Amino acid sequence: MTNPVASSVVPRAAALNCTSCGAAIEMHAQGWAVSVVCAACGAQLDATDANLRVLQYGEQVRFSPRIPLGTRGTWKGAPWEVIGAQVVTINVEGTDYSWTEYVCFNPYRGFLYLSEYEGHWNVIEKLRRRPVVDAGGNQPTVLFDGKRYKHFQTATARTTAALGEFPWELRVGDSVASQDFVDPPYILSAEASAGEITWSQGTYTRPEIIRKAFGLKQELIEPIGVFANQPNPHAGLPKRMGERFMLGLLGLLLLLVLNVVFSSNRVVFTNNYRFDRATAPNSAFVTPAFDLEGRSSAVAIDLTAPLENDWVFFTLSLINEQTGETREVTRQLEYYSGTDSDGSWSEGDRSETVRIAAVPAGRYFLRVEPEGGEVGRSSIGYTLSVRRDPPHYGFYALAFLAILTPMVFSLFPAAAFENRRWAESDHPIGGTASDSDDE
């Protein structure tokens, strides 16, 4: 909660005049600020000099910060006033990319910094200690507070516009060598200038939080694209879907065990037969009757034949002896094998099972009609069996695919987001080491 006493503390403004154009200048961080930029003429002035010595003459400032200078807000329970803003630009492969950095001041806490690029905001604090640099490998990393940050980009950043007060000697056109390392939602930045390296840590912050903190009436723009340290909104999705997949898989396994345990899978009829192709097409016959007892459940008909480079086709009709109700199914057995330049091969199967669902109890018989086969083959023996209430495995295969598919697809949004993030870096996903080295 905000401290009411601390919230009332704001920088006192000192009225001065620009030594370049004579325009009035209000200093909010006098004694803290090192330079100030005149809003009227753009001159960069020495804030440590009582006469505001001109550091560099400039041009009229033409950019409008999204947070106007003088705006007061509260961050982490402390009051802050925005006293400066600068536009920083880098050039990547001939294209300029610019963002705005804000200087916020509290006379008891010093300075706080904000940065904004196309709706992406970071709250930035200077570090009092340096991260541990690990330069090994194609992508350097740094360690800080137990987190490993990956190198994102190295570039030369230059100040292209400025307005207000700054705690360093600012000149438009000055540049620094900048390196960024990311571990979303954090970004570590190292700026090297005149042999000195300054490290800072930024925390990705949604625009609505910035707007609320500084009491802005106008909506801030929504983020465009993916930023270096923007948290992946899909990062937790694969884990959540993986947990659901495991729960679903356990449920399926339990159902499968129960199915096997409680299915009677009782053989109610079995016999051996021989198909004499010389009798075709008059090869149809009926089996002795058999009883299907209990509740309505599935019936499995198993066919097995010692085929060798041969085939046979069956038309099977399960007929209720009392009602004449008929259920017809077909199945073909075939098996071929041989050798070629790649070695031995085989295809087909000598046994098949055909399943008839939800058959009521009653007395039944089978009408069997075999046909076909290789020319010149006289006869083939086969075994026919009927099982009542067999376990059903096809459902579980489909159910497994049904719960697996969402988990697989959950990987794509997170991966696509990371691809978009790293596409803007020195280390694009799928790029080669030489690509990064060249950059």
N, C-alpha and C positions, 0 to 999 in steps of 0.2 A: 504494500500500500504506500502511496506517496506521502512523504513527510511534509506537512503543511508549512512548516518553518523553512525547510530546504527549498520548497517550491517557490517561495516568495523571493528567493535570492536570485537576482538577475544582474548581468554585467551593467555597470554604469557607463553611460556614453559620454565621451569627451568630444566637444565641438572643436574642430580644427579646419583649416583650409588647405586645399590642394596647392602646392607650390608650382604646379605646372599651369593650371587654368584658373585657380582661385575659387573653385567650387567648394561648398561646404562638405566636410567629411566628418562623420561621427565614428569615433573609435570606441568599440565595446570591450576590447581586450587590451587596453593600453597597459604597457608593462609586460604583456605576454606576447602580443603580436610582434612579428619581426618585419613584416611588410604589409602594405595596404594598397589596393588598386582603386583608383578614382573612378567612380561610376560615370562621371561626366566626360572625361577625356581618355580614360584608359591608362593613364600614367601609373607606373609601378613605383611606389614611394617607400622610403625607409622609415618604418614605424618606430624604430628605436631612436631616431633623430628627432629632437624637439621641433626642428624646422621642416620635418618631412622631406628630407633630401630625395630628389628624383633619382631612382635607380635606372629607370628606362622609360622613355616617352612612348606613349601608345596611341591607340585609336579608340574611338568611342566603342564601348562595350555593346555588342549587339545580341548577346544571348540572354535568355530569360530562364533562370533555374526553376525547376518544378516546385522547389520549396523556396519562396522568396527570402532574401536576406532580412534578418530581424525577426523571423518566425521563431516563436518560443514553444518548446515542447518538453515532455518528460520521458526519460528513458531510464529504466531500472530504478525508479523512485527518485531520480535526481533531475533538476531543471537544466535545460540546455537552450542556448540561443544560436541560431544559424548566423554566422558572421562572415562566411566566405564561401565561394564556389569557384571551381575551375573546370575547364574542359580539357580532358587529356585524350590524346590521339596516338594510335599506333598504325603502322602501315604493314599490311600483310599481302604479299604478292601483288603490289601495286594498288591495293584498295585501302582506304583510310577507314578506321573504326574508332569512334569517339564515345566517351562516356563522361559523366559529370561527377565530380567529387565535392563533397560539402564539408566545411569546417564548422563544428559546433563547439561552443565555449561555455564553461562553468568556472567561475573564479576560484572555487574550492576544489574542483576535480580536474581542471585543465581542459584538454581537448578530446573530442570524440569526432569520428569521421563517418560519413556516409558516402556510398557510391551508387550510381544508377546507370544502367545500360539497357535501353529499350524495355523499361519496366521491371528489370531485375535489380533488386536493392540488396546492398550489403551494409551491415553495421561494422565499422572497422576500428580496431584498437591497436595502438603501437605495442609491440612486445618489448618487455624489459630484458628478456634473455633470448638467445639465438637457438633455433632448432638445430638438431644434429643432422648434418647433410650426409647422405649416402649416395655417392655419385656413380656407383657401380651399375653396370647393365646399360641397355639402350634407353631406358626411361629412369632418370634419377629420382630418388625419393628423399624426403626429409622426415625426421621423427620429432614430434612435439606433443607433450602431455600424453604419452602412450599411444598416440595415433600416428599412422604412417600416411603421409601425403605424397601423391604421385605428381611428377612434373607434368604441367599442362602446356605451358607456353613460355617462350623467351622472346622478348621484343624490346624495341627502343620506344619508350613512351615520352612524348613531348607535350608541354603545356601550350595549348592553342588559344585559350581565352581565359580570363580570370576576372573576378569581381569580389571586393571586400577584403577582409583581413586574413592573414596567414601566419602561422608560427615558424615560418622559414623565409629566407630571402627569395622571393618569387620573381621571376622574369618570364614573360611570355616568350616562348621559343626554347626555353631550357628543356633539356631531355635527361632521362635517366635510363639505365639498363634495368629492365624489369623481368623478374622470373616469378611465375605463379605455380603453386603446388596445391592440389585439391584433395579433399576428403569430405565430400558433401555431408552436411551443409556448410563446411568450413573451407576457407581458402587462405593459404599463407602466401604473402607476397614479399619478395626481396627487391629493394630498389638500391642500385649502386650508383653513386655520384661522387666525384672527387675523392675516390679511394675509400669512401665510407658506405657501409651497407646498412640499410634500415629494414627491419622486418616488421610486418603487421599481420594481424589475423582478422579476416572478415567472416561474418556469419550471415548466411543467406536469410533474407527477411521478406515476407510477402508485402506487397505494396499497401494493402489495407491496414497492416500493423503500423507501417510508417505514417500513413495518413492519420490514424487515430492518435499515435504518439505526439504528432505535431499539430493536431487540431486543424487539419487542412479541410476547407469546405469543398474544394473541387476534387473529384475522383482522380486518382492516379491511374495512368494507363496500365492495362494488363500486360504481363510479360509476353514478349515476342520471342519465339524460338526457345532453345535450351541454353542455359548459362552454365559456365564452367563448374560452379559448385552448387547448382540447383539440385535439391534432393530429388531422387527418382521416385515419382509418385507410384510407380508399379513395383518398387523394389521388394515389398513384402508379399506381393501377390503369389509368386512361385512357392514361397514357404507356406502360405495359407492354403493354397490348392494342394500342396504336397501333404499337408496334415489331413485335409479332407480325403485325399486319395487313399492314404493309409487307413483311415477309419472305414472308408467304403470297401477297401480290400479285405479288411478284417471281417466286415459284415458279410461279404461274399463268401469268404472261406468258411464262416460259420454256417451259412445257408447250404454250401456245398456239402459240408460234413453231415448236416441234418438230412439233406436229400439222400445221400448215400446210405446213411444209417436207417432211415425210415422207408426207403424204397424196398419193396419185397424182392424185386428182380427175379421172380420165380419162373423157371422153365416149365411151360405147360405142354409143350409139344416139341419133339425133335425126331428127325428121321433122315436116312440117307437115300438118295435117289440117283438115277442115271438118265441123262438126256441122250436119246438116240436120234441123231440128226436125220437118219433115214426115215423116221416117222413124221417129221415136220411136213406140213403144218398141223398135223393132228397129234401134237404132243401134250396138249392140255390135260390135266387130271385134277382131282380133288383129294385132299388129305382126309384122314379120319377126323372126326369131330373132337373138340377139346373144350374144356370149361375155362372161362375167364371170370374169376370170382372177385368179390369185394366192390369197392367204390369205382366209379368211372376213372380210369387212368390210362396211361399210354401202353401201347403194345409195341415191342421191338421184334422185327423179323430178321434173323441172322442168316446170311448166305455165305457158304464157303465152298470153293472148288479148286482142285489142284491144277490150275491152268498153267500152260507153258506156251507162250507165243500164240495165245488163243483168247477168245472172248465168248460170252454168252449173255443174252438179254432175258430178263424175267418180267412177266406181268403177273402180279400177285393181287388176288382179291380176297379180302377178309369178309366172310359172309356169315351173318347171324342166322343160325339154323331155324329159329322160331319165327323171326320177322322178315327174313330175306334181305334185310338192310346190308348193303355192300359198300365196302371201302376199298378202292383200288389204288395200288401204288406200282411203280416200276423201278427196276434197278438193273444195272449192267455190271458184270464182272469182267475184267480184262487184265491180262498180265503179259508183258513183253520184256525180253532181256536179250543181251548180246554183248559183243565187244566191238570196239572200233579203235581208231588211233589214240583216243583219250583213255582207253581201258574199258573195263566192264561197265555196263549200264543196265538199268531196268526201269520200267514205268508201269503204273497201274497197281492193282491190288487183287489178291486172290480171295478176299473176303470183304463183305459190305454189310452194313446194317441199315435197314429202313425203319423209320419210326412212324407210328400212327397214333395221333393224340386222342385223348378223351374217349376211350372205347368203353361203353357201358358193360356191366356184367351180363353174362349169358353164355349160351353154348354156340360155338363157332366152328367153322372149317375154312380151309384155304383152297382156292382154286389157283393152280400154278400152271403157267404157260411159258416154258422156256423156248427160245428160238435163237437163230444166228450162229455165228462161229466161223472159224476159218474153213475155207473150201478144202475138202479132202479129209477133214477130221470126222470120224464116224460117231463117236460118243464121248461124253464127259460125265464123270460122277460129281455129285455135289451133296452138301449137307444143308438141311433147312431146319431152323429152330425158331420157336416162338417163346418170347419172355413177357410176362405180365408185370406191369409197374416197374420198368427199368429206370435207373437214374438218368437224368437229362443234363447233359453238360453244355449243350449249345448256348443256352440262356446265359451261363456264367461267362462264356467267352465274349458274348455281346455286351454283357453288363461290365466286364472288365474294360473293354474298349470305351464304353460310355463314361466310366469314371477316369480313365487314363487320358482321354482326349482333352478335357478342360485343363488338366495339369500341364500337358504338353504345350497347349496354346497359351497358357499363362506365362510361359517363358518369353514369348515374342515381344509383348509390349515393353518389358523391362530392357530387353536386349536392344530393341529399336531406339529407346530413349538414350541408352548409353552410346549407341552408334552416332546419334545426332550430337551428343555432347562432345565426344572425342573427335568428331569430324572437323571441329573448329580448333583443334589443338595441334601441337607438333607431333602427336602420336596417334594418328587416326587408326581406329580398329581395322585390321586387315592390311594396314600399310607395312612396308618392310623397314628394317632397321636403317637401311641407307636413306630411305625417305626422311626419317626423323633427323638423321645426322646431317643431311643436306640443309635442312631447315635450321 
